[in-house]
Amino acid sequence: MLYDQVRMKELLLEEKGWKYEAYRQFAMKLSDPSYLFPCIPATIGFKQGHFRYGFIGDPRGDQAATEMATLLKRFGEQARSYGRYTSLVLFCETSKELTDSCSVEEYREIFWTLLRKVRALDNHDWPAHIPTDPHDPVWEYCFGQEQYFMYCATPAHRLRQSRHFPYFIMAITPRWVLVDFNSSSEAANRMKHRIRERILQYDAVGIHPDLNSYGSEDNLEWKQYFLRDDTAPSGDRCPFSDIHLKKS
């Protein structure tokens, strides 16, 4: 089920388990007036109620992939009616065992394994205009013929607080949202500068070298989906490589 902001607030009155706590923590993180979350468009999307939310099970399980594929399909079909700053925010059930024992690198493997499983459940072919090679600067994750930017935060991230969350969480943003955001290059550049200033205040480590702009020759989009907790660059090979993308 997809939840809007109103339904999520109602959930706080009905649900006292992990779902309640996950959304409560998310709302605090995005609206904290003294510890400003770096991604300004995300804070706007949250404040204006453009986000949609979903809950899935343990991200290591096949059931979580099925749940995510269902939610992403529904989101993609209706996203343009949700607002210009929309994203799909997915909270994953994150056990104490997972929180206590899982490293950033292990969460990274969970993230990419989940994306591969979800892609395998897509009934559509990969979009013809998007390269199938993640090492092409124009590549990005696609589902249901829609292009998405993926963001992941985990309990194991500590230094990079912009990627820390008490639960395994993903925020999935349609490419058309980012195209609209970048439609005025001057305004977009000012916003990117402000975001980077906030990152320097928010994180205990510097801006990650993998952060870049979509389509730039030296950019690889997949590297930005899951950032390390330090400033070391990601490996050279994308975990999504060689997946079978043809459905017909």
MDAnalysis code that builds the backbone (N, CA, C; Angstrom):
import MDAnalysis as mda
import numpy as np

u = mda.Universe.empty(744, n_residues=248, atom_resindex=np.repeat(np.arange(248), 3), trajectory=True)
u.add_TopologyAttr("name", ["N", "CA", "C"] * 248)
u.add_TopologyAttr("resid", np.arange(1, 249))
u.add_TopologyAttr("resname", ["MET", "LEU", "TYR", "ASP", "GLN", "VAL", "ARG", "MET", "LYS", "GLU", "LEU", "LEU", "LEU", "GLU", "GLU", "LYS", "GLY", "TRP", "LYS", "TYR", "GLU", "ALA", "TYR", "ARG", "GLN", "PHE", "ALA", "MET", "LYS", "LEU", "SER", "ASP", "PRO", "SER", "TYR", "LEU", "PHE", "PRO", "CYS", "ILE", "PRO", "ALA", "THR", "ILE", "GLY", "PHE", "LYS", "GLN", "GLY", "HIS", "PHE", "ARG", "TYR", "GLY", "PHE", "ILE", "GLY", "ASP", "PRO", "ARG", "GLY", "ASP", "GLN", "ALA", "ALA", "THR", "GLU", "MET", "ALA", "THR", "LEU", "LEU", "LYS", "ARG", "PHE", "GLY", "GLU", "GLN", "ALA", "ARG", "SER", "TYR", "GLY", "ARG", "TYR", "THR", "SER", "LEU", "VAL", "LEU", "PHE", "CYS", "GLU", "THR", "SER", "LYS", "GLU", "LEU", "THR", "ASP", "SER", "CYS", "SER", "VAL", "GLU", "GLU", "TYR", "ARG", "GLU", "ILE", "PHE", "TRP", "THR", "LEU", "LEU", "ARG", "LYS", "VAL", "ARG", "ALA", "LEU", "ASP", "ASN", "HIS", "ASP", "TRP", "PRO", "ALA", "HIS", "ILE", "PRO", "THR", "ASP", "PRO", "HIS", "ASP", "PRO", "VAL", "TRP", "GLU", "TYR", "CYS", "PHE", "GLY", "GLN", "GLU", "GLN", "TYR", "PHE", "MET", "TYR", "CYS", "ALA", "THR", "PRO", "ALA", "HIS", "ARG", "LEU", "ARG", "GLN", "SER", "ARG", "HIS", "PHE", "PRO", "TYR", "PHE", "ILE", "MET", "ALA", "ILE", "THR", "PRO", "ARG", "TRP", "VAL", "LEU", "VAL", "ASP", "PHE", "ASN", "SER", "SER", "SER", "GLU", "ALA", "ALA", "ASN", "ARG", "MET", "LYS", "HIS", "ARG", "ILE", "ARG", "GLU", "ARG", "ILE", "LEU", "GLN", "TYR", "ASP", "ALA", "VAL", "GLY", "ILE", "HIS", "PRO", "ASP", "LEU", "ASN", "SER", "TYR", "GLY", "SER", "GLU", "ASP", "ASN", "LEU", "GLU", "TRP", "LYS", "GLN", "TYR", "PHE", "LEU", "ARG", "ASP", "ASP", "THR", "ALA", "PRO", "SER", "GLY", "ASP", "ARG", "CYS", "PRO", "PHE", "SER", "ASP", "ILE", "HIS", "LEU", "LYS", "LYS", "SER"])
u.atoms.positions = np.array([
    [0.837, -1.204, 0.000],
    [0.000, 0.000, 0.000],
    [0.867, 1.248, 0.000],
    [0.494, 2.215, -0.836],
    [1.167, 3.509, -0.852],
    [0.441, 4.464, 0.096],
    [1.211, 5.177, 0.885],
    [0.651, 6.137, 1.828],
    [1.030, 7.547, 1.406],
    [0.082, 8.478, 1.528],
    [0.437, 9.880, 1.372],
    [0.709, 10.458, 2.763],
    [0.997, 11.759, 2.804],
    [1.383, 12.382, 4.075],
    [0.256, 12.326, 5.111],
    [-0.962, 12.528, 4.650],
    [-2.100, 12.513, 5.569],
    [-2.270, 11.132, 6.171],
    [-2.195, 10.119, 5.315],
    [-2.357, 8.741, 5.804],
    [-1.211, 8.349, 6.729],
    [-0.022, 8.859, 6.462],
    [1.110, 8.549, 7.332],
    [0.922, 9.158, 8.714],
    [0.369, 10.349, 8.770],
    [0.112, 10.972, 10.070],
    [-0.960, 10.206, 10.836],
    [-1.940, 9.673, 10.110],
    [-2.958, 8.836, 10.745],
    [-2.330, 7.552, 11.267],
    [-1.351, 7.059, 10.524],
    [-0.664, 5.832, 10.929],
    [0.000, 6.000, 12.288],
    [0.490, 7.201, 12.558],
    [1.141, 7.465, 13.837],
    [0.178, 7.266, 15.008],
    [-1.116, 7.460, 14.735],
    [-2.114, 7.293, 15.789],
    [-2.543, 5.834, 15.938],
    [-2.331, 5.032, 14.863],
    [-2.806, 3.649, 14.854],
    [-1.700, 2.639, 15.136],
    [-0.505, 2.938, 14.692],
    [0.593, 1.971, 14.667],
    [1.642, 2.339, 15.709],
    [1.962, 1.409, 16.584],
    [2.971, 1.669, 17.609],
    [4.193, 0.765, 17.447],
    [4.305, 0.092, 16.325],
    [5.435, -0.790, 16.082],
    [6.537, -0.098, 15.306],
    [7.298, -0.874, 14.523],
    [8.452, -0.331, 13.818],
    [8.048, 0.670, 12.741],
    [6.871, 0.491, 12.152],
    [6.432, 1.423, 11.112],
    [6.233, 2.821, 11.697],
    [5.614, 2.869, 12.841],
    [5.428, 4.144, 13.546],
    [6.776, 4.810, 13.814],
    [7.710, 4.029, 14.335],
    [9.006, 4.590, 14.708],
    [9.797, 5.025, 13.480],
    [9.722, 4.248, 12.397],
    [10.463, 4.586, 11.178],
    [9.983, 5.916, 10.604],
    [8.676, 6.089, 10.494],
    [8.180, 7.344, 9.941],
    [8.444, 8.512, 10.884],
    [8.307, 8.289, 12.173],
    [8.578, 9.358, 13.138],
    [10.017, 9.851, 13.006],
    [10.951, 8.922, 12.902],
    [12.361, 9.284, 12.752],
    [12.607, 10.009, 11.428],
    [11.936, 9.557, 10.370],
    [12.095, 10.192, 9.059],
    [11.581, 11.627, 9.090],
    [10.409, 11.816, 9.661],
    [9.829, 13.157, 9.739],
    [10.727, 14.100, 10.531],
    [11.306, 13.612, 11.607],
    [12.220, 14.427, 12.407],
    [13.460, 14.801, 11.606],
    [13.989, 13.852, 10.854],
    [15.222, 14.096, 10.095],
    [15.007, 15.137, 9.006],
    [13.873, 15.049, 8.327],
    [13.618, 15.960, 7.208],
    [13.166, 17.347, 7.650],
    [12.671, 17.473, 8.868],
    [12.107, 18.761, 9.298],
    [12.879, 19.423, 10.428],
    [14.007, 18.862, 10.826],
    [14.799, 19.428, 11.923],
    [15.268, 20.843, 11.560],
    [14.846, 21.881, 12.312],
    [15.198, 23.259, 11.960],
    [16.627, 23.656, 12.314],
    [17.274, 22.891, 13.179],
    [18.628, 23.245, 13.601],
    [19.700, 22.380, 12.950],
    [19.328, 21.190, 12.508],
    [20.271, 20.254, 11.882],
    [19.731, 19.969, 10.494],
    [19.990, 20.901, 9.576],
    [19.310, 20.938, 8.287],
    [19.750, 19.799, 7.375],
    [18.787, 18.976, 6.955],
    [19.090, 17.889, 6.037],
    [19.606, 18.480, 4.728],
    [20.695, 17.926, 4.167],
    [21.353, 18.564, 3.017],
    [20.511, 18.672, 1.751],
    [19.723, 17.651, 1.438],
    [18.995, 17.670, 0.164],
    [17.775, 18.578, 0.279],
    [17.931, 19.807, -0.158],
    [16.868, 20.804, -0.024],
    [15.604, 20.407, -0.781],
    [15.697, 19.913, -2.039],
    [14.474, 19.475, -2.721],
    [13.721, 18.394, -1.949],
    [14.442, 17.519, -1.246],
    [13.779, 16.484, -0.447],
    [13.001, 17.102, 0.706],
    [13.572, 18.113, 1.346],
    [12.861, 18.759, 2.453],
    [11.611, 19.484, 1.946],
    [11.693, 20.020, 0.727],
    [10.525, 20.680, 0.132],
    [9.450, 19.648, -0.188],
    [9.869, 18.537, -0.808],
    [8.919, 17.485, -1.143],
    [8.207, 16.946, 0.080],
    [8.956, 16.806, 1.172],
    [8.350, 16.332, 2.420],
    [7.363, 17.359, 2.965],
    [7.789, 18.610, 3.023],
    [6.950, 19.664, 3.601],
    [5.662, 19.863, 2.808],
    [5.753, 19.751, 1.479],
    [4.586, 19.989, 0.630],
    [3.721, 18.745, 0.438],
    [4.127, 17.632, 1.021],
    [3.314, 16.425, 0.942],
    [3.351, 15.730, -0.400],
    [4.441, 15.900, -1.145],
    [4.556, 15.270, -2.457],
    [5.045, 13.829, -2.381],
    [5.623, 13.448, -1.267],
    [6.184, 12.098, -1.136],
    [5.073, 11.050, -1.011],
    [5.408, 9.844, -1.440],
    [4.589, 8.672, -1.149],
    [5.460, 7.676, -0.396],
    [4.835, 6.893, 0.466],
    [5.570, 6.026, 1.383],
    [5.070, 4.591, 1.286],
    [5.988, 3.671, 1.565],
    [5.623, 2.266, 1.609],
    [6.490, 1.530, 2.610],
    [6.012, 0.380, 3.031],
    [6.742, -0.465, 3.978],
    [6.943, -1.841, 3.362],
    [8.158, -2.365, 3.479],
    [8.436, -3.707, 2.995],
    [9.163, -4.488, 4.089],
    [9.239, -5.795, 3.914],
    [9.833, -6.654, 4.925],
    [11.347, -6.611, 4.934],
    [11.929, -7.587, 5.584],
    [13.386, -7.722, 5.667],
    [13.985, -7.623, 4.265],
    [14.866, -6.651, 4.008],
    [15.376, -6.421, 2.646],
    [16.183, -7.582, 2.086],
    [16.529, -8.551, 2.903],
    [17.274, -9.713, 2.435],
    [16.366, -10.771, 1.813],
    [15.066, -10.662, 2.030],
    [14.149, -11.710, 1.604],
    [13.524, -11.462, 0.240],
    [13.080, -12.546, -0.395],
    [12.414, -12.443, -1.691],
    [11.087, -11.708, -1.575],
    [10.420, -11.845, -0.433],
    [9.136, -11.177, -0.247],
    [9.293, -9.662, -0.309],
    [10.393, -9.155, 0.223],
    [10.641, -7.710, 0.170],
    [10.764, -7.237, -1.270],
    [11.405, -8.035, -2.116],
    [11.541, -7.673, -3.530],
    [10.175, -7.624, -4.203],
    [9.323, -8.597, -3.901],
    [7.974, -8.615, -4.465],
    [7.185, -7.399, -4.011],
    [7.290, -7.073, -2.740],
    [6.580, -5.910, -2.195],
    [7.095, -4.621, -2.813],
    [8.403, -4.511, -2.967],
    [8.983, -3.304, -3.552],
    [8.572, -3.152, -5.009],
    [8.582, -4.239, -5.765],
    [8.190, -4.179, -7.174],
    [6.740, -3.724, -7.311],
    [5.874, -4.223, -6.452],
    [4.463, -3.833, -6.488],
    [4.294, -2.350, -6.185],
    [4.972, -1.871, -5.162],
    [4.869, -0.461, -4.783],
    [5.472, 0.452, -5.842],
    [6.596, 0.047, -6.418],
    [7.251, 0.875, -7.432],
    [6.399, 0.951, -8.695],
    [5.736, -0.143, -9.043],
    [4.832, -0.141, -10.198],
    [3.689, 0.842, -9.973],
    [3.074, 0.775, -8.812],
    [1.960, 1.680, -8.507],
    [2.422, 3.129, -8.475],
    [3.567, 3.356, -7.878],
    [4.103, 4.715, -7.808],
    [4.362, 5.257, -9.206],
    [5.011, 4.467, -10.057],
    [5.334, 4.920, -11.404],
    [4.109, 5.279, -12.221],
    [3.020, 4.574, -11.989],
    [1.790, 4.820, -12.749],
    [1.118, 6.130, -12.354],
    [1.332, 6.592, -11.120],
    [0.617, 7.765, -10.621],
    [1.515, 8.938, -10.235],
    [2.822, 8.766, -10.334],
    [3.764, 9.726, -9.746],
    [3.562, 11.158, -10.224],
    [3.213, 11.338, -11.488],
    [3.095, 12.701, -12.017],
    [1.937, 13.478, -11.393],
    [1.047, 12.794, -10.732],
    [-0.072, 13.483, -10.074],
    [0.246, 13.846, -8.624],
    [1.425, 13.437, -8.133],
    [1.756, 13.638, -6.725],
    [2.448, 14.971, -6.443],
    [3.015, 15.603, -7.469],
    [3.712, 16.864, -7.246],
    [5.111, 16.852, -7.835],
    [5.652, 18.014, -8.081],
    [6.917, 18.145, -8.806],
    [8.123, 17.690, -7.992],
    [7.974, 17.527, -6.681],
    [9.091, 17.089, -5.833],
    [8.866, 15.676, -5.283],
    [8.099, 14.885, -5.991],
    [7.742, 13.581, -5.454],
    [8.908, 12.594, -5.440],
    [8.876, 11.710, -4.477],
    [9.762, 10.545, -4.390],
    [8.980, 9.443, -3.685],
    [9.390, 8.213, -3.926],
    [8.839, 7.079, -3.194],
    [9.816, 6.716, -2.086],
    [9.374, 6.800, -0.853],
    [10.209, 6.479, 0.302],
    [9.797, 5.109, 0.829],
    [10.739, 4.176, 0.824],
    [10.462, 2.812, 1.269],
    [11.208, 2.516, 2.562],
    [10.469, 2.161, 3.583],
    [11.046, 1.752, 4.858],
    [11.089, 0.227, 4.894],
    [12.248, -0.334, 5.207],
    [12.398, -1.787, 5.285],
    [12.411, -2.241, 6.741],
    [11.752, -3.343, 7.002],
    [11.791, -3.912, 8.345],
    [13.227, -4.329, 8.653],
    [13.805, -3.717, 9.645],
    [15.231, -3.910, 9.951],
    [15.356, -4.462, 11.364],
    [15.646, -5.740, 11.455],
    [15.695, -6.404, 12.750],
    [16.873, -5.913, 13.584],
    [16.795, -6.143, 14.884],
    [17.901, -5.797, 15.769],
    [19.150, -6.582, 15.380],
    [18.960, -7.813, 14.972],
    [20.092, -8.636, 14.522],
    [20.798, -7.991, 13.339],
    [20.012, -7.472, 12.398],
    [20.592, -6.816, 11.229],
    [21.283, -5.519, 11.637],
    [20.630, -4.731, 12.467],
    [21.191, -3.456, 12.909],
    [22.489, -3.642, 13.690],
    [22.520, -4.654, 14.530],
    [23.681, -4.864, 15.400],
    [24.886, -5.449, 14.675],
    [24.645, -6.205, 13.608],
    [25.748, -6.969, 13.015],
    [26.155, -6.554, 11.612],
    [25.315, -5.822, 10.919],
    [25.558, -5.561, 9.497],
    [26.459, -4.340, 9.296],
    [27.471, -4.486, 8.472],
    [28.387, -3.392, 8.140],
    [27.863, -2.612, 6.942],
    [28.473, -1.470, 6.684],
    [28.097, -0.674, 5.515],
    [28.255, -1.498, 4.244],
    [29.346, -2.221, 4.122],
    [29.589, -3.027, 2.929],
    [28.553, -4.139, 2.785],
    [28.147, -4.717, 3.895],
    [27.118, -5.768, 3.836],
    [25.761, -5.184, 3.455],
    [25.455, -4.002, 3.956],
    [24.225, -3.329, 3.536],
    [24.274, -3.011, 2.037],
    [25.438, -2.657, 1.548],
    [25.590, -2.371, 0.117],
    [25.225, -3.596, -0.713],
    [25.670, -4.753, -0.292],
    [25.347, -5.986, -1.007],
    [23.852, -6.283, -0.935],
    [23.251, -6.031, 0.235],
    [21.807, -6.215, 0.378],
    [21.056, -5.293, -0.580],
    [21.493, -4.038, -0.649],
    [20.865, -3.045, -1.526],
    [20.889, -3.494, -2.983],
    [22.056, -3.859, -3.481],
    [22.170, -4.221, -4.890],
    [21.492, -5.546, -5.201],
    [21.519, -6.470, -4.275],
    [20.802, -7.732, -4.478],
    [19.306, -7.475, -4.584],
    [18.797, -6.582, -3.744],
    [17.382, -6.228, -3.789],
    [17.028, -5.574, -5.119],
    [17.860, -4.663, -5.605],
    [17.581, -4.017, -6.890],
    [17.580, -5.026, -8.032],
    [18.476, -5.988, -7.977],
    [18.504, -7.020, -9.022],
    [17.227, -7.870, -8.979],
    [16.796, -8.234, -7.785],
    [15.577, -9.034, -7.644],
    [14.352, -8.269, -8.150],
    [14.282, -6.991, -7.812],
    [13.146, -6.172, -8.233],
    [13.127, -6.035, -9.745],
    [14.273, -5.813, -10.338],
    [14.346, -5.706, -11.793],
    [13.862, -7.003, -12.453],
    [14.188, -8.140, -11.884],
    [13.770, -9.429, -12.440],
    [12.252, -9.589, -12.418],
    [11.569, -8.821, -11.578],
    [10.111, -8.884, -11.474],
    [9.415, -7.875, -12.382],
    [10.178, -7.063, -13.083],
    [9.606, -6.058, -13.988],
    [9.105, -6.748, -15.252],
    [7.862, -6.481, -15.626],
    [7.285, -7.092, -16.824],
    [7.671, -6.369, -18.104],
    [8.348, -5.241, -17.987],
    [8.719, -4.439, -19.151],
    [10.189, -4.632, -19.504],
    [10.475, -4.458, -20.797],
    [11.867, -4.435, -21.229],
    [12.544, -3.173, -20.706],
    [13.851, -3.224, -20.667],
    [14.642, -2.037, -20.334],
    [14.377, -0.965, -21.391],
    [14.208, 0.312, -21.001],
    [13.942, 1.366, -21.987],
    [15.017, 1.411, -23.073],
    [14.597, 1.518, -24.317],
    [15.526, 1.445, -25.447],
    [16.531, 2.588, -25.445],
    [16.157, 3.744, -24.882],
    [17.044, 4.909, -24.930],
    [18.035, 4.957, -23.766],
    [17.945, 4.001, -22.850],
    [18.868, 3.956, -21.712],
    [19.855, 2.812, -21.913],
    [21.159, 3.091, -21.877],
    [22.153, 2.019, -22.039],
    [21.963, 0.928, -20.988],
    [22.291, -0.293, -21.354],
    [22.201, -1.401, -20.398],
    [23.476, -1.555, -19.582],
    [24.509, -0.833, -19.961],
    [25.787, -0.909, -19.257],
    [25.849, 0.169, -18.175],
    [25.900, -0.198, -16.890],
    [25.950, 0.801, -15.816],
    [27.180, 1.694, -15.862],
    [28.169, 1.316, -16.656],
    [29.390, 2.103, -16.733],
    [29.309, 3.173, -17.825],
    [28.129, 3.317, -18.409],
    [27.827, 4.411, -19.331],
    [27.257, 5.563, -18.503],
    [27.719, 6.808, -18.717],
    [27.259, 7.939, -17.889],
    [25.767, 8.245, -18.001],
    [25.075, 7.686, -19.000],
    [23.643, 7.942, -19.162],
    [22.800, 6.836, -18.514],
    [23.453, 5.766, -18.063],
    [22.713, 4.672, -17.426],
    [22.104, 5.126, -16.107],
    [20.937, 4.590, -15.791],
    [20.361, 4.685, -14.458],
    [19.338, 3.573, -14.285],
    [18.943, 3.363, -13.050],
    [18.029, 2.261, -12.752],
    [16.658, 2.538, -13.357],
    [16.072, 1.509, -13.957],
    [14.765, 1.649, -14.589],
    [13.829, 0.539, -14.131],
    [12.563, 0.881, -14.060],
    [11.524, -0.092, -13.729],
    [10.223, 0.392, -14.347],
    [9.511, -0.504, -15.020],
    [8.259, -0.106, -15.653],
    [8.446, 0.971, -16.698],
    [9.594, 0.948, -17.381],
    [9.947, 1.933, -18.414],
    [10.207, 3.330, -17.850],
    [10.268, 3.458, -16.539],
    [10.579, 4.743, -15.909],
    [12.013, 4.739, -15.393],
    [12.655, 5.903, -15.456],
    [14.029, 6.062, -14.958],
    [13.986, 6.632, -13.538],
    [14.875, 6.106, -12.673],
    [14.867, 6.520, -11.276],
    [16.274, 6.750, -10.739],
    [16.363, 7.744, -9.845],
    [17.562, 7.888, -9.018],
    [17.272, 7.202, -7.697],
    [18.220, 6.385, -7.244],
    [18.051, 5.621, -6.010],
    [18.940, 6.210, -4.911],
    [18.377, 6.306, -3.734],
    [19.113, 6.760, -2.545],
    [18.916, 5.714, -1.464],
    [20.000, 5.361, -0.794],
    [19.898, 4.388, 0.290],
    [20.600, 4.917, 1.532],
    [19.961, 4.738, 2.679],
    [20.567, 5.071, 3.969],
    [20.433, 3.860, 4.886],
    [21.391, 3.700, 5.789],
    [21.420, 2.507, 6.636],
    [21.778, 2.852, 8.086],
    [21.529, 1.924, 9.004],
    [21.944, 2.135, 10.395],
    [23.456, 2.131, 10.576],
    [24.186, 1.528, 9.632],
    [25.638, 1.387, 9.786],
    [26.405, 2.647, 9.415],
    [25.808, 3.528, 8.621],
    [26.473, 4.788, 8.298],
    [26.514, 5.664, 9.554],
    [27.680, 6.125, 9.909],
    [27.850, 6.940, 11.111],
    [28.474, 8.300, 10.800],
    [29.591, 8.282, 10.091],
    [30.259, 9.538, 9.745],
    [29.424, 10.326, 8.740],
    [28.875, 9.625, 7.784],
    [28.077, 10.271, 6.740],
    [26.608, 10.250, 7.183],
    [26.257, 11.216, 8.027],
    [24.915, 11.246, 8.608],
    [23.817, 11.466, 7.565],
    [24.165, 12.054, 6.439],
    [23.184, 12.219, 5.369],
    [22.769, 10.877, 4.781],
    [23.528, 9.817, 5.093],
    [23.185, 8.459, 4.657],
    [22.918, 7.543, 5.857],
    [22.667, 8.130, 6.989],
    [22.347, 7.331, 8.179],
    [20.855, 7.381, 8.464],
    [20.313, 6.215, 8.810],
    [18.933, 6.142, 9.267],
    [18.811, 4.901, 10.140],
    [17.973, 4.926, 11.171],
    [17.877, 3.772, 12.071],
    [17.344, 2.505, 11.404],
    [16.722, 2.671, 10.229],
    [16.212, 1.545, 9.462],
    [16.825, 1.588, 8.067],
    [16.864, 0.440, 7.408],
    [17.286, 0.399, 6.008],
    [16.190, 1.087, 5.202],
    [16.559, 2.133, 4.483],
    [15.570, 2.966, 3.806],
    [16.048, 3.318, 2.407],
    [15.091, 3.447, 1.492],
    [15.391, 3.894, 0.135],
    [14.448, 5.025, -0.250],
    [14.973, 6.009, -0.960],
    [14.163, 7.068, -1.545],
    [14.386, 7.008, -3.052],
    [13.304, 6.900, -3.794],
    [13.368, 6.642, -5.232],
    [12.727, 7.817, -5.956],
    [13.525, 8.522, -6.744],
    [13.073, 9.759, -7.383],
    [13.028, 9.600, -8.895],
    [11.888, 9.889, -9.536],
    [11.807, 9.796, -10.992],
    [12.755, 10.786, -11.664],
    [13.288, 10.384, -12.802],
    [14.195, 11.263, -13.538],
    [13.508, 12.565, -13.922],
    [12.223, 12.528, -14.260],
    [11.547, 13.748, -14.695],
    [11.512, 14.806, -13.586],
    [11.513, 14.373, -12.318],
    [11.591, 15.326, -11.203],
    [12.917, 16.070, -11.247],
    [13.991, 15.335, -11.506],
    [15.328, 15.931, -11.537],
    [15.534, 16.778, -12.788],
    [14.927, 16.373, -13.898],
    [14.996, 17.184, -15.118],
    [14.335, 18.536, -14.879],
    [13.177, 18.517, -14.233],
    [12.477, 19.763, -13.923],
    [13.305, 20.629, -12.975],
    [13.920, 19.989, -11.994],
    [14.764, 20.696, -11.035],
    [15.928, 21.393, -11.730],
    [16.474, 20.758, -12.770],
    [17.640, 21.297, -13.477],
    [17.277, 22.131, -14.701],
    [15.986, 22.441, -14.883],
    [15.555, 23.152, -16.087],
    [16.165, 24.546, -16.187],
    [16.403, 25.178, -15.051],
    [17.126, 26.450, -15.017],
    [18.519, 26.170, -14.483],
    [19.503, 26.184, -15.360],
    [20.857, 25.807, -14.947],
    [21.407, 26.744, -13.874],
    [21.075, 28.023, -13.961],
    [21.576, 28.983, -12.975],
    [20.999, 28.684, -11.589],
    [19.687, 28.474, -11.523],
    [19.047, 28.170, -10.243],
    [19.516, 26.821, -9.710],
    [19.670, 25.848, -10.612],
    [20.119, 24.517, -10.199],
    [21.528, 24.570, -9.629],
    [22.390, 25.352, -10.245],
    [23.768, 25.471, -9.748],
    [23.810, 26.125, -8.367],
    [22.960, 27.125, -8.160],
    [22.889, 27.759, -6.838],
    [22.406, 26.756, -5.792],
    [21.409, 25.972, -6.166],
    [20.876, 24.982, -5.241],
    [21.915, 23.910, -4.918],
    [22.637, 23.438, -5.925],
    [23.669, 22.422, -5.697],
    [24.761, 22.950, -4.769],
    [25.085, 24.235, -4.924],
    [26.086, 24.844, -4.042],
    [25.584, 24.859, -2.599],
    [24.323, 25.206, -2.405],
    [23.747, 25.225, -1.061],
    [23.690, 23.820, -0.462],
    [23.367, 22.841, -1.296],
    [23.314, 21.455, -0.823],
    [24.687, 21.001, -0.359],
    [25.706, 21.328, -1.137],
    [27.067, 20.927, -0.760],
    [27.514, 21.625, 0.525],
    [27.118, 22.867, 0.697],
    [27.432, 23.566, 1.948],
    [26.783, 22.856, 3.135],
    [25.556, 22.415, 2.940],
    [24.858, 21.706, 4.015],
    [25.516, 20.354, 4.314],
    [25.964, 19.664, 3.271],
    [26.632, 18.372, 3.479],
    [27.852, 18.547, 4.371],
    [28.613, 19.606, 4.115],
    [29.820, 19.853, 4.908],
    [29.491, 20.110, 6.372],
    [28.321, 20.673, 6.628],
    [27.892, 20.910, 8.006],
    [27.265, 19.661, 8.630],
    [26.654, 18.841, 7.808],
    [25.855, 17.709, 8.295],
    [26.689, 16.460, 8.557],
    [27.641, 16.200, 7.663],
    [28.446, 14.980, 7.745],
    [29.769, 15.224, 8.454],
    [30.310, 14.166, 9.049],
    [31.611, 14.255, 9.720],
    [32.759, 13.965, 8.765],
    [32.433, 13.708, 7.503],
    [33.440, 13.505, 6.461],
    [33.111, 14.425, 5.295],
    [34.079, 14.605, 4.405],
    [33.890, 15.508, 3.283],
    [32.900, 14.991, 2.258],
    [32.605, 15.833, 1.283],
    [31.695, 15.461, 0.203],
    [32.271, 14.267, -0.551],
    [31.448, 13.277, -0.777],
    [31.943, 12.054, -1.410],
    [32.325, 12.328, -2.864],
    [33.487, 11.824, -3.311],
    [33.948, 12.093, -4.675],
    [33.057, 11.502, -5.759],
    [32.185, 10.552, -5.416],
    [31.307, 9.956, -6.422],
    [30.106, 10.833, -6.758],
    [29.829, 11.864, -5.959],
    [28.700, 12.749, -6.248],
    [29.001, 13.580, -7.485],
    [28.082, 13.564, -8.430],
    [28.319, 14.206, -9.715],
    [26.974, 14.512, -10.351],
    [26.996, 14.945, -11.612],
    [25.769, 15.307, -12.318],
    [25.449, 14.284, -13.397],
    [24.185, 13.921, -13.480],
    [23.747, 12.928, -14.453],
    [24.097, 13.356, -15.878],
    [24.679, 12.428, -16.635],
    [25.031, 12.685, -18.019],
    [26.428, 13.214, -18.233],
    [27.080, 13.722, -17.168],
    [28.461, 14.188, -17.306],
    [29.359, 13.014, -17.686],
    [30.352, 13.281, -18.512],
    [31.196, 12.201, -19.018],
    [31.930, 11.468, -17.906],
    [32.234, 12.168, -16.818],
    [32.969, 11.540, -15.719],
    [32.045, 11.056, -14.599],
    [30.736, 11.001, -14.882],
    [29.775, 10.569, -13.868],
    [29.308, 9.142, -14.122],
    [29.194, 8.371, -13.050],
    [28.541, 7.066, -13.092],
    [27.440, 7.088, -12.040],
    [26.225, 7.040, -12.507],
    [25.078, 7.254, -11.630],
    [24.988, 6.213, -10.511],
    [25.307, 4.976, -10.839],
    [25.162, 3.899, -9.854],
    [26.023, 4.125, -8.611],
    [27.138, 4.818, -8.780],
    [28.037, 5.034, -7.646],
    [27.418, 5.942, -6.585],
    [26.440, 6.753, -6.994],
    [25.814, 7.686, -6.056],
    [24.666, 7.057, -5.267],
    [24.183, 5.911, -5.724],
    [23.028, 5.299, -5.069],
    [23.334, 4.886, -3.631],
    [24.507, 4.306, -3.449],
    [24.898, 3.825, -2.122],
    [26.319, 4.306, -1.860],
    [26.459, 5.356, -1.063],
    [27.772, 5.927, -0.778],
    [28.413, 5.228, 0.413],
    [29.713, 5.133, 0.377],
    [30.455, 4.609, 1.519],
    [30.388, 5.599, 2.680],
    [30.828, 5.147, 3.843],
    [30.800, 6.001, 5.029],
    [32.069, 6.836, 5.159],
    [32.955, 6.730, 4.171],
    [34.177, 7.530, 4.153],
    [34.255, 8.242, 2.805],
    [35.430, 8.698, 2.418],
    [35.574, 9.401, 1.142],
    [36.253, 8.547, 0.083],
    [36.384, 7.256, 0.337],
    [36.972, 6.366, -0.663],
    [35.959, 6.134, -1.781],
    [36.392, 6.182, -3.041],
    [35.465, 5.962, -4.152],
    [34.948, 4.531, -4.182],
    [33.818, 4.354, -4.836],
    [33.268, 3.014, -5.003],
    [34.164, 2.199, -5.921],
    [33.954, 0.898, -5.934],
    [34.717, 0.039, -6.832],
    [34.436, 0.366, -8.287],
    [35.206, -0.233, -9.168],
    [35.080, 0.070, -10.591],
    [33.936, -0.674, -11.260],
    [33.474, -1.746, -10.654],
    [32.452, -2.568, -11.292],
    [31.125, -2.464, -10.547],
    [30.063, -2.144, -11.292],
    [28.737, -2.021, -10.705],
    [28.163, -3.407, -10.403],
    [27.593, -3.605, -9.219],
    [26.986, -4.898, -8.884],
    [25.787, -5.256, -9.753],
    [25.267, -4.284, -10.513],
    [24.116, -4.521, -11.383],
    [24.537, -5.039, -12.751],
    [25.830, -5.067, -13.029],
    [26.341, -5.468, -14.339],
    [25.913, -6.886, -14.685],
    [25.695, -7.092, -15.974],
    [25.431, -8.419, -16.553],
    [24.061, -8.993, -16.214],
    [23.200, -8.217, -15.552],
    [21.862, -8.724, -15.297],
    [21.102, -8.812, -16.611],
    [20.247, -9.813, -16.741],
    [19.475, -9.997, -17.968],
    [18.340, -8.975, -17.988],
    [18.330, -8.092, -18.983],
    [17.369, -6.997, -19.011],
    [16.236, -7.206, -20.006],
    [16.373, -8.170, -20.889],
    [15.375, -8.387, -21.932],
    [14.257, -9.266, -21.408],
    [13.007, -8.864, -21.618],
    [11.874, -9.637, -21.123],
    [11.205, -10.455, -22.218],
    [11.343, -10.043, -23.451],
    [10.656, -10.732, -24.542],
    [11.498, -11.850, -25.102],
])
